[in-house]
């Protein structure tokens, strides 16, 4: 399992092997090792919260003159001024260590993450003015994952046709398949045509939705020749197949953890695996294993965040199938331990990759804390207190912070 990539590798992607390895790694995890993590006192948490809110209030005050204007009518100079103000506050939050002990936000900003995000939002709105803000945010999350892979593998940070095309597929495919109001016959017809399109068989779109999806696939084709990069298209096909397979989680038949894990891992792992192939073109076995594992814990994290809603809608995940009166300590501990395991640094890795793994672990742990803070009944008081002890703020504060940020950034759409 070397780290040498070979251009033009047309060997089949070892999907079954990747799923088995990821599940074995996950099942081997139990209680996470928080060794090396600093505990934060309750007083320090409240001080951090107060200063974060104060900083946001100052930010709102400094940009208040622009809020009276239509965001679309702001001049380039005004937009640049708003960006500079926002970035200065992010740098300040980093410097004061309100969220992380190391300047992770500064790391990403210095490498151009905000510029890529701005470019993505502008293109998305220009090509489809009907997209909702939540759909664009859903897509941009994938852009950031692909940007992180670019950094990990020392690839220039840029918005490639494949990054844009694949990330934009999410609002058009995932949401379409997840929509309970769309007939299964229509979903099956769409999946059939999409599968053929991904295999290289040109399809005639019957709807505006299909036309848009096919346009996005052509953006990928503009960057990667199908014959030279067969695995790129196989990886995209794998995630489409996994999305179709995941529809079984909405059936009335009772599923067990052993039934759900292969489906969830296939969907999540295939998603970031496709990200990786679209970023790099070809991957070594080690790179495939890491990107697949990365996707699996992100999928589990999404499932954890959606536990309450999934229970209401009958969507079966390893979290939602548990009795609503039963705490999820065992599953959440296993998830955290698994995140740490996937991101364990290796001696052969570059300093940048080791740092990125640390960032990924820190950010995903905060996302776990956020999910627990929103739904404290999911865990025991002991686990809640333990997670909160490592947080820079109280767990309940994450939701409040998100609401404040959503209100602010949705207005400017920067």
ABEGO torsion letter per residue (X at the ends): XBABBBBGBABBBBAAAAAAAAAAAAAABBBBBABGBBBBBAAAAAAAAAAAAAAAAAAAAAAAAAAABBAAABBAAAAAAAAAAAAAAAAAAAAAGAABABBAAAAAAAAGAAAAAAAAAAAAAAABAABBAAAAAAAAAAAAAAAAAAAAAGBBBBBBAAAAAAAAAAAAAAAAAABAABBAAAAAAAAAAAAAAAAGBBBBBABAAAAAAAAAAAAAAAABBAAABAAAAAAAAAAAAAAAAAAAAABABBBBAAAAAAAAAAAAAAAAAAAAAAAAGBBBAAAAAAAAAAAAAAAAAAAAAAAAAAAAAGBBBAAAABBAABBAAAAAAAAAAAAAAAABBBAABBAAAAAAAAAAAAAAAAAAAAAAAABAAABBAAAAAAAAAABABBAAAAAAAAAAAAAAAAAAGX
